[in-house]
Each structure stands twice: as structure tokens, then as C-alpha cells.
Amino acid sequence: MTQYLKHSAIFGTWRDAIILGGSLVCSGVLLAQNKTPFPVIPISQLPSAPHAVQSPQFPTVSAAKAQPLIFDGGAANAVSDHSWLKSYEIRPGVRRISLEEAQDQAQAASTPLVRLGQLSVETAKQHRLGAQSDYFPKLGGTLSNFHFNKFMGETLSVRNRTVGFPLAGKDQTFVALTVTQPITPLFKVKQAVNLARADENIARAKAGIPVETAANLEENYYKLLVAQRQLAAAKAAAYNLQSLRLVASSPASPAEASAEQLVDAGNRLAAELARVQELSAVLNQQLGWPLETELELIPPPPHYEEISLQEATDKAVATNAEVVEAEQNVVKARAATTLAKLEYVPDVAVMGIYAYNDNALPLLPRDFSGLGIMASFNVFDFGKREHTIKERRSQLEMAQIAVQLTKAKAAAAVKSSYFEMQRARQLSELYREFDSAIQLRRASHGDDASDFTAAWAKTEAAMFEADLAYRQALSKLKNLMGEQ
């Protein structure tokens, strides 16, 4: 995809730059010579990027005499009310989408990531259930069936008579059923279950909808909105320079300066066009659509939430994923310490057996059963158990200190993210006030409102950048609070 972006962006940029730059330079030089310029390519006729703002067809006015701009019909209305900035013409093949729809589409495309989080939780759950099964007795069975080619015993001759003493049957079948119930190992089983449950809690804290994917899509969505407005501002600036008229008696120097401005405007327009194309391909990839799909993005409404610093701090300390993991590590370290101490306790189990002897051992009864106790203990291990206990105690203390540090870190991160969110919100509200003020000035100037087109586009670009900063800070704060 990177190669595709590079080729498409470079080709489109240089093509548009050559077309616009050449025409604008020629126009500027002829203006300096006080001659009638070649027809300048209107901005609206330049190749447009996907979902780029379409400006109306602007007329070319002779430079010999300065005249006010005159628009007719739809073109005049399109420029005067800035409809080409606020709403876009839906062309065939253009897909109109809002931020919420884009997030839903991206979430559907990222189903494997959601499934991966679910599988991690399921794995930890099954591990815990497997550890819990050791609480119950173990039922085992043995079946053997043999045929031997010789008599399995001793043959004695007594008074010309042969008597056999079989040790094992020549044809034998033996069936044994055993039931073993651990006694003292149940204490070890309990600690093993605690370890498994702690791992399950950590998996649940880290699993869920991939918030990172949603935040990344939101960032790309707003970047594309900003690029749209910057492209609109570049078009408006190029149009304003293109519509400048010089008096015939003017010296050559202003015309030279104007020509340089025209070339700069053309270069900027080409760069903004390439930027829009690149961001369109990136967003289409996240949505699972073809890279060349044209998108019309709906600007999201302002989204502000009231959260106090104390509330955010309390939730972060209680439910933050890192804090939960640190607390569960303490549980695991405590269980490991208890397991190390239980090595001093003998392993005792109760065992029951039932056997069916079909000539396997002729000297034994045909069937029999038994009940008993089995115990095992490692008498001397050269201090291994003692050193293991000391190691586990050190790990437990480390885990407890880590909890305190993690909570302090979470509280500090919440404080930083909270004030960052507040600054971004104030900036967003300020730019929205600027946007409203420009709209009022546009309405008061009537037909001369085209002078505010570039300012309006730049203000909206800055406003969307501030909205994105606020949303990112809010998402980071909620992530610290454990709400995402």
C-alpha cells in the first residue's frame, strides 16, 4: 500500500503542479508586461482528489483593467454562501459516511482482534477450571488380558504323580479400579487455583474491544477532515491570487511578486491534493474498502463530557488495567509463597481399590477390594525449601511495592491527561466561536463574502484539529479510568 500511495501521490502532485504552476507563471509574466494573459486554468478544473471540495467555475478577467468580480447564477451563490465548504456535492461513486458509521465498519473489519481478546480470556478460564478439578478424587482403571505359551509355575513329581503349582495363569484377565482422594495436597490445589484466577482477572482487564483500532480510525478520520479544509483553503487562496488585476501603469515589480505567489499557491495546492489522496487511501484500508473509494466525511458534532479530576483519579486507581494487573500479581506472589511453605507438609492421599482376578494370580481370590492411606515426604533437600520460601517472600514484597508505584503512576497520568483534555476543550470551543464569527461577517458582506473563504476553511481545519486533540485526550483519560 505504501508503494501505491507514493506513486499516486507523486504522480498527482507533479502533474497538478506542472499544470497549475506553468499556467500561473505565464500569466504572472504577461501581467508584468501589461499584456493580455493566456487563459488561466480555473481552480475548479484541476484534477480533484477523492472527496475533495469542488469549487465553482470562476471566470477569467482581463488584467488591463481592474474590475470587481461578477458571478452569475449558481456560481455566485456557491461562492457567496460557502456551500462548497459546508456541504459537498454527492457525485456517483462517492460514499458518504459519519464517524460512528466508520467506527462500526472498522470494528467489523477488525473482528479477528476482538476474537483474540475473547480467546485469551477463555484460555485463562479453562486453565482455572482445570486447576479446580484437582479438588475431586481421581478415578482410574486397569485392564489386562494375556495368554502365555507355557505353564506359569512349578511342576513337582510326587509318587509318580505330577503336581503343578501355578504362580500365574496361562490365560489370565485382570481388572482393577482405583479411587484416589488427595488430602494435604488440597492446600496446594487451592493456591494453584488462586494463581489461575489471578491470571484470568488480568486477561479480562486487558481484553475487550480493541480501543486502539477505534482511536486510530478516529485520528485518521479527523486528519482527513483537516486535509479537506486545508485543500479548500489552498483552492480559495489560489483563486484569490488568480483574480487579482493590475492596472496597466503599474510597475513590473509587483507583477513579479504576484507571479511568485501564484507559483507558491500552485505548489501548495498540489501538496494538499496529494495529502488528501494519501489519507483517503489509509482510511479506506481501515474500513476494508477499495483504496480508490471516494469518501464524503460528515463533520462530527461537538462532543464534550463532564468529568471531575477526583472521579477520574478514583476510577483509575480502582479499575485501571495496569493497577488490576499489579494487584493480581500480589495475589499470585502470595499464593506462590504459600505453595513454597506447603513443601514441608507430607502428601497424604486416601486410596480405594477393587480388583477382579480371572486366573491372573491363581493363589489370590477371584475378586477383592481394599482401602488405605498413602503418604510421601522428602525428608532432606539440602535447604531448597527454605531458600524457595525466602525467594517467594521477596517477590511478594516487590509485588506489593509495585502496586503502590502503579497507583501513583496512574494518578499522575490521570492528572496530566485531565488537564490536557481541558486545554483541548477550551481550544475547541474557542475555534468554534471563531467559526461562528466568520460566518456572521460573511453574512454581513453579501457578495464580497468570497474574501472569507480561505479564512473560514483554515478556521475549520484548526477547529477539527482541536476536536481531535480533545477526543484523544478524553479517550486516554477513559482508558486510564478503565472505562474502555
Secondary structure by P-SEA (a helix, b strand, c coil): caaaaaaaaaaaaaaaaaaaaaaaaaaaaaaaacccccccccccccccccccccccbbbbbbcccccccccccaaaaaaaaccccccccccccbbbbcaaaaaaaaaaaaaaaaaaaaaaaaaaaaaaaaaaaccbbbbbbbbbbbccccccbbbbbcccbbbbbccccccbbbbbbbbbbbccaaaaaaaaaaaaaaaaaaaaaacccaaaaaaaaaaaaaaaaaaaaaaaaaaaaaaaaaaccccccccaaaaaaaaaaaaaaaaaaaaaaaaaaaaaaaaaaaacccccbbbbbccccbbbbbbcaaaaaaaaacccaaaaaaaaaaaaaaaaaaaaaaccccbbbbbbbbbbbccccccccccccccbbbbbbbccccaaaaaaaaaaaaaaaaaaaaaaaaaaaaaaaaaaaaaaaaaaaaaaaaaaaaaaaaaaaaaaaccccccaaaaaaaaaaaaaaaaaaaaaaaaaaaaaaccc
